[in-house]
């Protein structure tokens, strides 16, 4: 099977005509880059009017799905800011591509992970991401300690639970617990991929915490890791 070169573009609602980074401009620049490097079988995935603060974007989720299925040889983006605004998401995704031997190319930053310099940049980026993780952890610990002293409930209500009437304890949500059990069984007993589990939950009309039949691969991964 001939693997694809994927061009990923993204633009926020207010950024479509600013700084010359419209979707059309990004695609044109990336296609020119692909042509110069003689990359073939080019596919374009785009997210329009969607923030890059998290990975819950249709185009980005499709990219992750293609990566997991080993369908990609190269990924090209106009800039890291178009790829993701969260440095941890950026590093995690690029590291996943590195494990799959997929080259990542960012035109603006001149990143090419098929080269030694590109891999060094990835190493540096990973170090920055680790620093950010540790700083987040330190801030979180400080906040939790403060809340404990005040006798407040800590954190958001996790999937699978409801808040008690007095607002102090968590009670199991039977429907959501059933969904969690389903996710674990589909993964461990049926050996389903995360993408297949997403499809299965939607087909079975299982609802998320907001009561909607809407699921993303990244969400399934977190629920499985936190409950298995």
PyMOL commands that place a pseudoatom at each C-alpha (Angstrom):
pseudoatom trace, name=CA, resn=UNK, resi=1, chain=A, elem=C, hetatm=0, pos=[0.000, 0.000, 0.000]
pseudoatom trace, name=CA, resn=UNK, resi=2, chain=A, elem=C, hetatm=0, pos=[1.334, 3.406, -0.971]
pseudoatom trace, name=CA, resn=UNK, resi=3, chain=A, elem=C, hetatm=0, pos=[1.433, 5.578, 2.110]
pseudoatom trace, name=CA, resn=UNK, resi=4, chain=A, elem=C, hetatm=0, pos=[0.164, 9.145, 1.996]
pseudoatom trace, name=CA, resn=UNK, resi=5, chain=A, elem=C, hetatm=0, pos=[1.675, 12.535, 2.581]
pseudoatom trace, name=CA, resn=UNK, resi=6, chain=A, elem=C, hetatm=0, pos=[-0.841, 14.406, 4.727]
pseudoatom trace, name=CA, resn=UNK, resi=7, chain=A, elem=C, hetatm=0, pos=[-1.079, 18.187, 4.732]
pseudoatom trace, name=CA, resn=UNK, resi=8, chain=A, elem=C, hetatm=0, pos=[-2.792, 19.358, 7.907]
pseudoatom trace, name=CA, resn=UNK, resi=9, chain=A, elem=C, hetatm=0, pos=[-4.151, 22.907, 8.068]
pseudoatom trace, name=CA, resn=UNK, resi=10, chain=A, elem=C, hetatm=0, pos=[-6.114, 24.764, 10.713]
pseudoatom trace, name=CA, resn=UNK, resi=11, chain=A, elem=C, hetatm=0, pos=[-7.428, 28.252, 11.157]
pseudoatom trace, name=CA, resn=UNK, resi=12, chain=A, elem=C, hetatm=0, pos=[-9.431, 29.860, 13.945]
pseudoatom trace, name=CA, resn=UNK, resi=13, chain=A, elem=C, hetatm=0, pos=[-12.542, 31.898, 13.154]
pseudoatom trace, name=CA, resn=UNK, resi=14, chain=A, elem=C, hetatm=0, pos=[-10.739, 35.210, 13.521]
pseudoatom trace, name=CA, resn=UNK, resi=15, chain=A, elem=C, hetatm=0, pos=[-7.575, 34.119, 11.835]
pseudoatom trace, name=CA, resn=UNK, resi=16, chain=A, elem=C, hetatm=0, pos=[-8.789, 33.301, 8.348]
pseudoatom trace, name=CA, resn=UNK, resi=17, chain=A, elem=C, hetatm=0, pos=[-7.697, 36.569, 6.776]
pseudoatom trace, name=CA, resn=UNK, resi=18, chain=A, elem=C, hetatm=0, pos=[-4.937, 37.602, 9.168]
pseudoatom trace, name=CA, resn=UNK, resi=19, chain=A, elem=C, hetatm=0, pos=[-1.207, 37.178, 8.704]
pseudoatom trace, name=CA, resn=UNK, resi=20, chain=A, elem=C, hetatm=0, pos=[-1.672, 35.447, 5.366]
pseudoatom trace, name=CA, resn=UNK, resi=21, chain=A, elem=C, hetatm=0, pos=[-2.426, 32.090, 6.971]
pseudoatom trace, name=CA, resn=UNK, resi=22, chain=A, elem=C, hetatm=0, pos=[-5.830, 31.315, 5.490]
pseudoatom trace, name=CA, resn=UNK, resi=23, chain=A, elem=C, hetatm=0, pos=[-6.552, 27.654, 4.781]
pseudoatom trace, name=CA, resn=UNK, resi=24, chain=A, elem=C, hetatm=0, pos=[-5.978, 28.276, 1.075]
pseudoatom trace, name=CA, resn=UNK, resi=25, chain=A, elem=C, hetatm=0, pos=[-2.618, 29.912, 1.742]
pseudoatom trace, name=CA, resn=UNK, resi=26, chain=A, elem=C, hetatm=0, pos=[-1.521, 27.097, 4.055]
pseudoatom trace, name=CA, resn=UNK, resi=27, chain=A, elem=C, hetatm=0, pos=[-2.527, 24.416, 1.558]
pseudoatom trace, name=CA, resn=UNK, resi=28, chain=A, elem=C, hetatm=0, pos=[-0.746, 26.163, -1.317]
pseudoatom trace, name=CA, resn=UNK, resi=29, chain=A, elem=C, hetatm=0, pos=[2.485, 26.576, 0.654]
pseudoatom trace, name=CA, resn=UNK, resi=30, chain=A, elem=C, hetatm=0, pos=[2.386, 22.978, 1.884]
pseudoatom trace, name=CA, resn=UNK, resi=31, chain=A, elem=C, hetatm=0, pos=[1.653, 21.586, -1.583]
pseudoatom trace, name=CA, resn=UNK, resi=32, chain=A, elem=C, hetatm=0, pos=[4.603, 23.531, -2.985]
pseudoatom trace, name=CA, resn=UNK, resi=33, chain=A, elem=C, hetatm=0, pos=[6.773, 22.061, -0.234]
pseudoatom trace, name=CA, resn=UNK, resi=34, chain=A, elem=C, hetatm=0, pos=[5.538, 18.547, -1.043]
pseudoatom trace, name=CA, resn=UNK, resi=35, chain=A, elem=C, hetatm=0, pos=[6.247, 19.100, -4.734]
pseudoatom trace, name=CA, resn=UNK, resi=36, chain=A, elem=C, hetatm=0, pos=[9.795, 20.335, -4.101]
pseudoatom trace, name=CA, resn=UNK, resi=37, chain=A, elem=C, hetatm=0, pos=[10.534, 17.264, -1.971]
pseudoatom trace, name=CA, resn=UNK, resi=38, chain=A, elem=C, hetatm=0, pos=[8.799, 14.978, -4.484]
pseudoatom trace, name=CA, resn=UNK, resi=39, chain=A, elem=C, hetatm=0, pos=[6.270, 13.686, -1.980]
pseudoatom trace, name=CA, resn=UNK, resi=40, chain=A, elem=C, hetatm=0, pos=[3.385, 11.830, -3.637]
pseudoatom trace, name=CA, resn=UNK, resi=41, chain=A, elem=C, hetatm=0, pos=[-0.146, 10.705, -2.786]
pseudoatom trace, name=CA, resn=UNK, resi=42, chain=A, elem=C, hetatm=0, pos=[-0.901, 14.022, -1.069]
pseudoatom trace, name=CA, resn=UNK, resi=43, chain=A, elem=C, hetatm=0, pos=[-4.024, 14.320, 1.101]
pseudoatom trace, name=CA, resn=UNK, resi=44, chain=A, elem=C, hetatm=0, pos=[-5.293, 17.509, 2.743]
pseudoatom trace, name=CA, resn=UNK, resi=45, chain=A, elem=C, hetatm=0, pos=[-6.996, 17.493, 6.162]
pseudoatom trace, name=CA, resn=UNK, resi=46, chain=A, elem=C, hetatm=0, pos=[-8.340, 20.783, 7.504]
pseudoatom trace, name=CA, resn=UNK, resi=47, chain=A, elem=C, hetatm=0, pos=[-10.044, 22.183, 10.584]
pseudoatom trace, name=CA, resn=UNK, resi=48, chain=A, elem=C, hetatm=0, pos=[-11.743, 25.503, 9.912]
pseudoatom trace, name=CA, resn=UNK, resi=49, chain=A, elem=C, hetatm=0, pos=[-12.801, 27.873, 12.663]
pseudoatom trace, name=CA, resn=UNK, resi=50, chain=A, elem=C, hetatm=0, pos=[-11.572, 25.541, 15.402]
pseudoatom trace, name=CA, resn=UNK, resi=51, chain=A, elem=C, hetatm=0, pos=[-9.217, 26.404, 18.242]
pseudoatom trace, name=CA, resn=UNK, resi=52, chain=A, elem=C, hetatm=0, pos=[-5.946, 24.514, 18.514]
pseudoatom trace, name=CA, resn=UNK, resi=53, chain=A, elem=C, hetatm=0, pos=[-6.044, 24.464, 22.319]
pseudoatom trace, name=CA, resn=UNK, resi=54, chain=A, elem=C, hetatm=0, pos=[-7.047, 20.800, 22.373]
pseudoatom trace, name=CA, resn=UNK, resi=55, chain=A, elem=C, hetatm=0, pos=[-6.972, 17.799, 20.046]
pseudoatom trace, name=CA, resn=UNK, resi=56, chain=A, elem=C, hetatm=0, pos=[-10.746, 17.380, 19.737]
pseudoatom trace, name=CA, resn=UNK, resi=57, chain=A, elem=C, hetatm=0, pos=[-10.795, 18.492, 16.097]
pseudoatom trace, name=CA, resn=UNK, resi=58, chain=A, elem=C, hetatm=0, pos=[-12.286, 16.336, 13.287]
pseudoatom trace, name=CA, resn=UNK, resi=59, chain=A, elem=C, hetatm=0, pos=[-9.357, 16.834, 10.910]
pseudoatom trace, name=CA, resn=UNK, resi=60, chain=A, elem=C, hetatm=0, pos=[-6.795, 16.263, 13.655]
pseudoatom trace, name=CA, resn=UNK, resi=61, chain=A, elem=C, hetatm=0, pos=[-8.603, 13.138, 14.869]
pseudoatom trace, name=CA, resn=UNK, resi=62, chain=A, elem=C, hetatm=0, pos=[-8.603, 11.803, 11.303]
pseudoatom trace, name=CA, resn=UNK, resi=63, chain=A, elem=C, hetatm=0, pos=[-4.853, 12.442, 11.184]
pseudoatom trace, name=CA, resn=UNK, resi=64, chain=A, elem=C, hetatm=0, pos=[-4.346, 10.487, 14.419]
pseudoatom trace, name=CA, resn=UNK, resi=65, chain=A, elem=C, hetatm=0, pos=[-6.451, 7.641, 13.041]
pseudoatom trace, name=CA, resn=UNK, resi=66, chain=A, elem=C, hetatm=0, pos=[-4.354, 7.468, 9.865]
pseudoatom trace, name=CA, resn=UNK, resi=67, chain=A, elem=C, hetatm=0, pos=[-1.162, 7.541, 11.952]
pseudoatom trace, name=CA, resn=UNK, resi=68, chain=A, elem=C, hetatm=0, pos=[-2.364, 4.626, 14.096]
pseudoatom trace, name=CA, resn=UNK, resi=69, chain=A, elem=C, hetatm=0, pos=[-3.168, 2.623, 10.937]
pseudoatom trace, name=CA, resn=UNK, resi=70, chain=A, elem=C, hetatm=0, pos=[0.293, 3.240, 9.426]
pseudoatom trace, name=CA, resn=UNK, resi=71, chain=A, elem=C, hetatm=0, pos=[-1.206, 4.961, 6.381]
pseudoatom trace, name=CA, resn=UNK, resi=72, chain=A, elem=C, hetatm=0, pos=[1.130, 7.975, 6.398]
pseudoatom trace, name=CA, resn=UNK, resi=73, chain=A, elem=C, hetatm=0, pos=[4.720, 8.583, 5.323]
pseudoatom trace, name=CA, resn=UNK, resi=74, chain=A, elem=C, hetatm=0, pos=[4.947, 12.363, 5.840]
pseudoatom trace, name=CA, resn=UNK, resi=75, chain=A, elem=C, hetatm=0, pos=[2.972, 15.046, 7.665]
pseudoatom trace, name=CA, resn=UNK, resi=76, chain=A, elem=C, hetatm=0, pos=[3.314, 18.672, 6.534]
pseudoatom trace, name=CA, resn=UNK, resi=77, chain=A, elem=C, hetatm=0, pos=[2.031, 21.735, 8.395]
pseudoatom trace, name=CA, resn=UNK, resi=78, chain=A, elem=C, hetatm=0, pos=[2.425, 25.449, 7.738]
pseudoatom trace, name=CA, resn=UNK, resi=79, chain=A, elem=C, hetatm=0, pos=[3.572, 26.072, 11.312]
pseudoatom trace, name=CA, resn=UNK, resi=80, chain=A, elem=C, hetatm=0, pos=[3.462, 24.467, 14.748]
pseudoatom trace, name=CA, resn=UNK, resi=81, chain=A, elem=C, hetatm=0, pos=[0.830, 26.992, 15.826]
pseudoatom trace, name=CA, resn=UNK, resi=82, chain=A, elem=C, hetatm=0, pos=[-1.483, 25.673, 13.089]
pseudoatom trace, name=CA, resn=UNK, resi=83, chain=A, elem=C, hetatm=0, pos=[-0.812, 22.105, 14.250]
pseudoatom trace, name=CA, resn=UNK, resi=84, chain=A, elem=C, hetatm=0, pos=[-1.563, 22.618, 17.959]
pseudoatom trace, name=CA, resn=UNK, resi=85, chain=A, elem=C, hetatm=0, pos=[-1.373, 25.400, 20.537]
pseudoatom trace, name=CA, resn=UNK, resi=86, chain=A, elem=C, hetatm=0, pos=[-0.651, 22.981, 23.363]
pseudoatom trace, name=CA, resn=UNK, resi=87, chain=A, elem=C, hetatm=0, pos=[3.040, 22.042, 23.438]
pseudoatom trace, name=CA, resn=UNK, resi=88, chain=A, elem=C, hetatm=0, pos=[2.295, 18.741, 25.178]
pseudoatom trace, name=CA, resn=UNK, resi=89, chain=A, elem=C, hetatm=0, pos=[-0.184, 17.693, 22.452]
pseudoatom trace, name=CA, resn=UNK, resi=90, chain=A, elem=C, hetatm=0, pos=[2.378, 18.713, 19.835]
pseudoatom trace, name=CA, resn=UNK, resi=91, chain=A, elem=C, hetatm=0, pos=[5.192, 16.679, 21.361]
pseudoatom trace, name=CA, resn=UNK, resi=92, chain=A, elem=C, hetatm=0, pos=[3.047, 13.623, 22.083]
pseudoatom trace, name=CA, resn=UNK, resi=93, chain=A, elem=C, hetatm=0, pos=[1.769, 13.516, 18.500]
pseudoatom trace, name=CA, resn=UNK, resi=94, chain=A, elem=C, hetatm=0, pos=[5.193, 14.052, 16.942]
pseudoatom trace, name=CA, resn=UNK, resi=95, chain=A, elem=C, hetatm=0, pos=[6.693, 11.361, 19.189]
pseudoatom trace, name=CA, resn=UNK, resi=96, chain=A, elem=C, hetatm=0, pos=[3.939, 8.988, 18.047]
pseudoatom trace, name=CA, resn=UNK, resi=97, chain=A, elem=C, hetatm=0, pos=[4.805, 9.795, 14.432]
pseudoatom trace, name=CA, resn=UNK, resi=98, chain=A, elem=C, hetatm=0, pos=[8.484, 9.211, 15.193]
pseudoatom trace, name=CA, resn=UNK, resi=99, chain=A, elem=C, hetatm=0, pos=[7.692, 5.720, 16.518]
pseudoatom trace, name=CA, resn=UNK, resi=100, chain=A, elem=C, hetatm=0, pos=[5.767, 5.005, 13.308]
pseudoatom trace, name=CA, resn=UNK, resi=101, chain=A, elem=C, hetatm=0, pos=[8.724, 6.329, 11.252]
pseudoatom trace, name=CA, resn=UNK, resi=102, chain=A, elem=C, hetatm=0, pos=[6.612, 9.182, 9.895]
pseudoatom trace, name=CA, resn=UNK, resi=103, chain=A, elem=C, hetatm=0, pos=[8.488, 12.370, 8.998]
pseudoatom trace, name=CA, resn=UNK, resi=104, chain=A, elem=C, hetatm=0, pos=[7.051, 15.612, 10.346]
pseudoatom trace, name=CA, resn=UNK, resi=105, chain=A, elem=C, hetatm=0, pos=[7.624, 18.850, 8.437]
pseudoatom trace, name=CA, resn=UNK, resi=106, chain=A, elem=C, hetatm=0, pos=[6.775, 22.363, 9.605]
pseudoatom trace, name=CA, resn=UNK, resi=107, chain=A, elem=C, hetatm=0, pos=[7.454, 24.966, 6.922]
pseudoatom trace, name=CA, resn=UNK, resi=108, chain=A, elem=C, hetatm=0, pos=[7.651, 28.102, 9.078]
pseudoatom trace, name=CA, resn=UNK, resi=109, chain=A, elem=C, hetatm=0, pos=[10.021, 26.620, 11.661]
pseudoatom trace, name=CA, resn=UNK, resi=110, chain=A, elem=C, hetatm=0, pos=[11.975, 24.612, 9.025]
pseudoatom trace, name=CA, resn=UNK, resi=111, chain=A, elem=C, hetatm=0, pos=[11.446, 21.395, 10.971]
pseudoatom trace, name=CA, resn=UNK, resi=112, chain=A, elem=C, hetatm=0, pos=[12.109, 18.083, 9.273]
pseudoatom trace, name=CA, resn=UNK, resi=113, chain=A, elem=C, hetatm=0, pos=[12.296, 15.124, 11.662]
pseudoatom trace, name=CA, resn=UNK, resi=114, chain=A, elem=C, hetatm=0, pos=[13.904, 12.954, 8.994]
pseudoatom trace, name=CA, resn=UNK, resi=115, chain=A, elem=C, hetatm=0, pos=[17.112, 14.950, 9.594]
pseudoatom trace, name=CA, resn=UNK, resi=116, chain=A, elem=C, hetatm=0, pos=[19.460, 15.053, 12.598]
pseudoatom trace, name=CA, resn=UNK, resi=117, chain=A, elem=C, hetatm=0, pos=[18.730, 18.760, 13.147]
pseudoatom trace, name=CA, resn=UNK, resi=118, chain=A, elem=C, hetatm=0, pos=[14.990, 18.113, 13.064]
pseudoatom trace, name=CA, resn=UNK, resi=119, chain=A, elem=C, hetatm=0, pos=[15.304, 15.313, 15.591]
pseudoatom trace, name=CA, resn=UNK, resi=120, chain=A, elem=C, hetatm=0, pos=[17.398, 17.556, 17.832]
pseudoatom trace, name=CA, resn=UNK, resi=121, chain=A, elem=C, hetatm=0, pos=[14.632, 20.168, 17.712]
pseudoatom trace, name=CA, resn=UNK, resi=122, chain=A, elem=C, hetatm=0, pos=[12.163, 17.473, 18.731]
pseudoatom trace, name=CA, resn=UNK, resi=123, chain=A, elem=C, hetatm=0, pos=[14.416, 16.571, 21.683]
pseudoatom trace, name=CA, resn=UNK, resi=124, chain=A, elem=C, hetatm=0, pos=[14.473, 20.233, 22.752]
pseudoatom trace, name=CA, resn=UNK, resi=125, chain=A, elem=C, hetatm=0, pos=[10.711, 20.510, 22.331]
pseudoatom trace, name=CA, resn=UNK, resi=126, chain=A, elem=C, hetatm=0, pos=[10.264, 17.375, 24.446]
pseudoatom trace, name=CA, resn=UNK, resi=127, chain=A, elem=C, hetatm=0, pos=[12.360, 18.918, 27.217]
pseudoatom trace, name=CA, resn=UNK, resi=128, chain=A, elem=C, hetatm=0, pos=[10.177, 22.040, 27.165]
pseudoatom trace, name=CA, resn=UNK, resi=129, chain=A, elem=C, hetatm=0, pos=[7.054, 19.887, 27.304]
pseudoatom trace, name=CA, resn=UNK, resi=130, chain=A, elem=C, hetatm=0, pos=[8.409, 18.002, 30.307]
pseudoatom trace, name=CA, resn=UNK, resi=131, chain=A, elem=C, hetatm=0, pos=[9.107, 21.313, 32.045]
pseudoatom trace, name=CA, resn=UNK, resi=132, chain=A, elem=C, hetatm=0, pos=[5.543, 22.432, 31.354]
pseudoatom trace, name=CA, resn=UNK, resi=133, chain=A, elem=C, hetatm=0, pos=[4.165, 19.129, 32.728]
pseudoatom trace, name=CA, resn=UNK, resi=134, chain=A, elem=C, hetatm=0, pos=[6.153, 19.541, 35.942]
pseudoatom trace, name=CA, resn=UNK, resi=135, chain=A, elem=C, hetatm=0, pos=[5.074, 23.167, 36.367]
pseudoatom trace, name=CA, resn=UNK, resi=136, chain=A, elem=C, hetatm=0, pos=[1.429, 22.179, 35.839]
pseudoatom trace, name=CA, resn=UNK, resi=137, chain=A, elem=C, hetatm=0, pos=[1.849, 19.410, 38.397]
pseudoatom trace, name=CA, resn=UNK, resi=138, chain=A, elem=C, hetatm=0, pos=[3.357, 21.820, 40.930]
pseudoatom trace, name=CA, resn=UNK, resi=139, chain=A, elem=C, hetatm=0, pos=[0.512, 24.322, 40.433]
pseudoatom trace, name=CA, resn=UNK, resi=140, chain=A, elem=C, hetatm=0, pos=[-2.074, 21.543, 40.689]
pseudoatom trace, name=CA, resn=UNK, resi=141, chain=A, elem=C, hetatm=0, pos=[-0.622, 20.205, 43.936]
pseudoatom trace, name=CA, resn=UNK, resi=142, chain=A, elem=C, hetatm=0, pos=[-0.653, 23.711, 45.419]
pseudoatom trace, name=CA, resn=UNK, resi=143, chain=A, elem=C, hetatm=0, pos=[-4.300, 24.269, 44.447]
pseudoatom trace, name=CA, resn=UNK, resi=144, chain=A, elem=C, hetatm=0, pos=[-5.386, 20.859, 45.768]
pseudoatom trace, name=CA, resn=UNK, resi=145, chain=A, elem=C, hetatm=0, pos=[-3.687, 21.466, 49.106]
pseudoatom trace, name=CA, resn=UNK, resi=146, chain=A, elem=C, hetatm=0, pos=[-5.464, 24.817, 49.405]
pseudoatom trace, name=CA, resn=UNK, resi=147, chain=A, elem=C, hetatm=0, pos=[-8.861, 23.264, 48.613]
pseudoatom trace, name=CA, resn=UNK, resi=148, chain=A, elem=C, hetatm=0, pos=[-8.308, 20.446, 51.120]
pseudoatom trace, name=CA, resn=UNK, resi=149, chain=A, elem=C, hetatm=0, pos=[-7.623, 22.963, 53.884]
pseudoatom trace, name=CA, resn=UNK, resi=150, chain=A, elem=C, hetatm=0, pos=[-10.900, 24.707, 53.030]
pseudoatom trace, name=CA, resn=UNK, resi=151, chain=A, elem=C, hetatm=0, pos=[-12.804, 21.426, 53.030]
pseudoatom trace, name=CA, resn=UNK, resi=152, chain=A, elem=C, hetatm=0, pos=[-13.849, 21.777, 49.376]
pseudoatom trace, name=CA, resn=UNK, resi=153, chain=A, elem=C, hetatm=0, pos=[-14.517, 18.952, 46.903]
pseudoatom trace, name=CA, resn=UNK, resi=154, chain=A, elem=C, hetatm=0, pos=[-11.521, 18.539, 44.628]
pseudoatom trace, name=CA, resn=UNK, resi=155, chain=A, elem=C, hetatm=0, pos=[-11.616, 18.389, 40.838]
pseudoatom trace, name=CA, resn=UNK, resi=156, chain=A, elem=C, hetatm=0, pos=[-14.298, 17.951, 38.225]
pseudoatom trace, name=CA, resn=UNK, resi=157, chain=A, elem=C, hetatm=0, pos=[-16.911, 15.237, 38.401]
pseudoatom trace, name=CA, resn=UNK, resi=158, chain=A, elem=C, hetatm=0, pos=[-15.333, 12.272, 36.554]
pseudoatom trace, name=CA, resn=UNK, resi=159, chain=A, elem=C, hetatm=0, pos=[-17.203, 10.288, 33.945]
pseudoatom trace, name=CA, resn=UNK, resi=160, chain=A, elem=C, hetatm=0, pos=[-19.043, 7.460, 35.676]
pseudoatom trace, name=CA, resn=UNK, resi=161, chain=A, elem=C, hetatm=0, pos=[-20.094, 9.480, 38.707]
pseudoatom trace, name=CA, resn=UNK, resi=162, chain=A, elem=C, hetatm=0, pos=[-22.594, 12.091, 39.897]
pseudoatom trace, name=CA, resn=UNK, resi=163, chain=A, elem=C, hetatm=0, pos=[-22.251, 14.596, 42.699]
pseudoatom trace, name=CA, resn=UNK, resi=164, chain=A, elem=C, hetatm=0, pos=[-24.221, 13.830, 45.860]
pseudoatom trace, name=CA, resn=UNK, resi=165, chain=A, elem=C, hetatm=0, pos=[-26.972, 16.186, 46.963]
pseudoatom trace, name=CA, resn=UNK, resi=166, chain=A, elem=C, hetatm=0, pos=[-24.773, 17.673, 49.683]
pseudoatom trace, name=CA, resn=UNK, resi=167, chain=A, elem=C, hetatm=0, pos=[-22.061, 18.373, 47.096]
pseudoatom trace, name=CA, resn=UNK, resi=168, chain=A, elem=C, hetatm=0, pos=[-19.366, 16.575, 49.084]
pseudoatom trace, name=CA, resn=UNK, resi=169, chain=A, elem=C, hetatm=0, pos=[-19.154, 13.031, 47.704]
pseudoatom trace, name=CA, resn=UNK, resi=170, chain=A, elem=C, hetatm=0, pos=[-19.370, 11.179, 44.396]
pseudoatom trace, name=CA, resn=UNK, resi=171, chain=A, elem=C, hetatm=0, pos=[-21.987, 8.559, 43.597]
pseudoatom trace, name=CA, resn=UNK, resi=172, chain=A, elem=C, hetatm=0, pos=[-21.752, 6.023, 40.778]
pseudoatom trace, name=CA, resn=UNK, resi=173, chain=A, elem=C, hetatm=0, pos=[-23.750, 6.809, 37.642]
pseudoatom trace, name=CA, resn=UNK, resi=174, chain=A, elem=C, hetatm=0, pos=[-25.108, 3.438, 36.444]
pseudoatom trace, name=CA, resn=UNK, resi=175, chain=A, elem=C, hetatm=0, pos=[-25.399, 4.412, 32.787]
pseudoatom trace, name=CA, resn=UNK, resi=176, chain=A, elem=C, hetatm=0, pos=[-21.918, 5.924, 32.626]
pseudoatom trace, name=CA, resn=UNK, resi=177, chain=A, elem=C, hetatm=0, pos=[-20.441, 2.981, 34.544]
pseudoatom trace, name=CA, resn=UNK, resi=178, chain=A, elem=C, hetatm=0, pos=[-21.965, 0.717, 31.901]
pseudoatom trace, name=CA, resn=UNK, resi=179, chain=A, elem=C, hetatm=0, pos=[-20.230, 2.768, 29.211]
pseudoatom trace, name=CA, resn=UNK, resi=180, chain=A, elem=C, hetatm=0, pos=[-16.894, 2.498, 31.045]
pseudoatom trace, name=CA, resn=UNK, resi=181, chain=A, elem=C, hetatm=0, pos=[-17.304, -1.270, 31.337]
pseudoatom trace, name=CA, resn=UNK, resi=182, chain=A, elem=C, hetatm=0, pos=[-18.137, -1.407, 27.635]
pseudoatom trace, name=CA, resn=UNK, resi=183, chain=A, elem=C, hetatm=0, pos=[-14.973, 0.532, 26.721]
pseudoatom trace, name=CA, resn=UNK, resi=184, chain=A, elem=C, hetatm=0, pos=[-12.762, -1.786, 28.797]
pseudoatom trace, name=CA, resn=UNK, resi=185, chain=A, elem=C, hetatm=0, pos=[-14.361, -4.952, 27.390]
pseudoatom trace, name=CA, resn=UNK, resi=186, chain=A, elem=C, hetatm=0, pos=[-14.135, -3.730, 23.798]
pseudoatom trace, name=CA, resn=UNK, resi=187, chain=A, elem=C, hetatm=0, pos=[-10.444, -2.968, 24.321]
pseudoatom trace, name=CA, resn=UNK, resi=188, chain=A, elem=C, hetatm=0, pos=[-9.367, -5.974, 26.376]
pseudoatom trace, name=CA, resn=UNK, resi=189, chain=A, elem=C, hetatm=0, pos=[-11.750, -8.764, 25.329]
pseudoatom trace, name=CA, resn=UNK, resi=190, chain=A, elem=C, hetatm=0, pos=[-12.528, -7.808, 21.728]
pseudoatom trace, name=CA, resn=UNK, resi=191, chain=A, elem=C, hetatm=0, pos=[-9.116, -6.231, 21.053]
pseudoatom trace, name=CA, resn=UNK, resi=192, chain=A, elem=C, hetatm=0, pos=[-10.759, -3.202, 19.406]
pseudoatom trace, name=CA, resn=UNK, resi=193, chain=A, elem=C, hetatm=0, pos=[-8.719, -0.153, 18.467]
pseudoatom trace, name=CA, resn=UNK, resi=194, chain=A, elem=C, hetatm=0, pos=[-9.616, 3.179, 20.063]
pseudoatom trace, name=CA, resn=UNK, resi=195, chain=A, elem=C, hetatm=0, pos=[-11.065, 4.351, 16.742]
pseudoatom trace, name=CA, resn=UNK, resi=196, chain=A, elem=C, hetatm=0, pos=[-13.221, 1.223, 16.544]
pseudoatom trace, name=CA, resn=UNK, resi=197, chain=A, elem=C, hetatm=0, pos=[-14.419, 1.803, 20.108]
pseudoatom trace, name=CA, resn=UNK, resi=198, chain=A, elem=C, hetatm=0, pos=[-15.468, 5.352, 19.169]
pseudoatom trace, name=CA, resn=UNK, resi=199, chain=A, elem=C, hetatm=0, pos=[-17.508, 3.959, 16.281]
pseudoatom trace, name=CA, resn=UNK, resi=200, chain=A, elem=C, hetatm=0, pos=[-19.004, 1.255, 18.507]
pseudoatom trace, name=CA, resn=UNK, resi=201, chain=A, elem=C, hetatm=0, pos=[-20.119, 3.725, 21.196]
pseudoatom trace, name=CA, resn=UNK, resi=202, chain=A, elem=C, hetatm=0, pos=[-21.733, 5.963, 18.603]
pseudoatom trace, name=CA, resn=UNK, resi=203, chain=A, elem=C, hetatm=0, pos=[-23.538, 3.019, 16.995]
pseudoatom trace, name=CA, resn=UNK, resi=204, chain=A, elem=C, hetatm=0, pos=[-24.824, 1.956, 20.413]
pseudoatom trace, name=CA, resn=UNK, resi=205, chain=A, elem=C, hetatm=0, pos=[-25.866, 5.546, 21.094]
pseudoatom trace, name=CA, resn=UNK, resi=206, chain=A, elem=C, hetatm=0, pos=[-23.901, 5.811, 24.331]
pseudoatom trace, name=CA, resn=UNK, resi=207, chain=A, elem=C, hetatm=0, pos=[-23.850, 9.397, 25.566]
pseudoatom trace, name=CA, resn=UNK, resi=208, chain=A, elem=C, hetatm=0, pos=[-20.921, 11.375, 26.993]
pseudoatom trace, name=CA, resn=UNK, resi=209, chain=A, elem=C, hetatm=0, pos=[-20.909, 13.485, 30.173]
pseudoatom trace, name=CA, resn=UNK, resi=210, chain=A, elem=C, hetatm=0, pos=[-22.825, 16.211, 28.335]
pseudoatom trace, name=CA, resn=UNK, resi=211, chain=A, elem=C, hetatm=0, pos=[-25.563, 13.770, 27.308]
pseudoatom trace, name=CA, resn=UNK, resi=212, chain=A, elem=C, hetatm=0, pos=[-24.520, 13.766, 23.645]
pseudoatom trace, name=CA, resn=UNK, resi=213, chain=A, elem=C, hetatm=0, pos=[-23.696, 10.838, 21.371]
pseudoatom trace, name=CA, resn=UNK, resi=214, chain=A, elem=C, hetatm=0, pos=[-20.299, 12.316, 20.571]
pseudoatom trace, name=CA, resn=UNK, resi=215, chain=A, elem=C, hetatm=0, pos=[-16.932, 10.665, 21.188]
pseudoatom trace, name=CA, resn=UNK, resi=216, chain=A, elem=C, hetatm=0, pos=[-13.289, 11.294, 20.298]
pseudoatom trace, name=CA, resn=UNK, resi=217, chain=A, elem=C, hetatm=0, pos=[-10.366, 8.904, 20.242]
pseudoatom trace, name=CA, resn=UNK, resi=218, chain=A, elem=C, hetatm=0, pos=[-8.379, 11.020, 22.729]
pseudoatom trace, name=CA, resn=UNK, resi=219, chain=A, elem=C, hetatm=0, pos=[-11.284, 10.907, 25.211]
pseudoatom trace, name=CA, resn=UNK, resi=220, chain=A, elem=C, hetatm=0, pos=[-11.593, 7.124, 24.931]
pseudoatom trace, name=CA, resn=UNK, resi=221, chain=A, elem=C, hetatm=0, pos=[-7.864, 6.724, 25.564]
pseudoatom trace, name=CA, resn=UNK, resi=222, chain=A, elem=C, hetatm=0, pos=[-8.070, 8.791, 28.751]
pseudoatom trace, name=CA, resn=UNK, resi=223, chain=A, elem=C, hetatm=0, pos=[-11.151, 6.968, 30.045]
pseudoatom trace, name=CA, resn=UNK, resi=224, chain=A, elem=C, hetatm=0, pos=[-9.544, 3.594, 29.394]
pseudoatom trace, name=CA, resn=UNK, resi=225, chain=A, elem=C, hetatm=0, pos=[-6.234, 4.524, 31.003]
pseudoatom trace, name=CA, resn=UNK, resi=226, chain=A, elem=C, hetatm=0, pos=[-7.968, 6.014, 34.058]
pseudoatom trace, name=CA, resn=UNK, resi=227, chain=A, elem=C, hetatm=0, pos=[-10.364, 3.099, 34.630]
pseudoatom trace, name=CA, resn=UNK, resi=228, chain=A, elem=C, hetatm=0, pos=[-8.665, -0.073, 33.427]
for i in range(1, 228): cmd.bond("trace and resi %d" % i, "trace and resi %d" % (i + 1))
show_as sticks, trace
zoom trace
